[in-house]
Amino acid sequence: MNKLVQRFAKDESGATAIEYGLIAALIAVAVITAAKALGTQISSTFTSVTNAMKGS
């Protein structure tokens, strides 16, 4: 029983999986934030082009 507890305490594979999960979540948040900002910028650019074409 004692060896089982020691082996369980030394096993870090679960901690590694959690770390990878947190990194993936942070990358996903960064990608979503960048996509929203880029989408807004592209939308305003197309609006400007549309208004310029209407004025011609």
N, C-alpha and C positions, 0 to 999 in steps of 0.2 A: 504493500500500500504506500509505503514511504517513497519507493522508487517511482511510482506512478505520479505522485504529487510533484516530485522533483522534475520529472520529465515534462509534466504539464506546465510547470513554472518556466522552464527553459524554452518551450516551444513558442516561437515568435511569428509563426506563419499567419495566425489570425490578425495580429497587429499590423503585419505587412499588408494584408488584404484591406484592412480598414484605411491605412494610409493611402493606398492606391485609389480607393473609393473616394476619399476626400479630395485627392488631387484631380480626379476625373470630374468631380462636382464643381470644383473651382474653375477648371478649364471650361466647363459647360456654361457657367455663369459669365465668364469673360467673353465667350463666343456669342452668347445671347445679347449681352450688352453692346458689343461691337456691331452686331447685325442690326439692332434697333437704331443705333446712331447712324450707321451707313444707310439704312433704309430711309430715315428722315432726310438725310442729305440728298439722296438720289431723288426722292419725291419732290423736294424743293427745286432741284435742278430741272426736272421735267416740267414742273409748273412754270418756271421762268421761261423755258423754251416754248412752251405752249402759248404763254402770254405774248412772247415776242412774235410768234408766228401769226397770232390773231391780229396784231397791230400792223402787220405788213399789208 
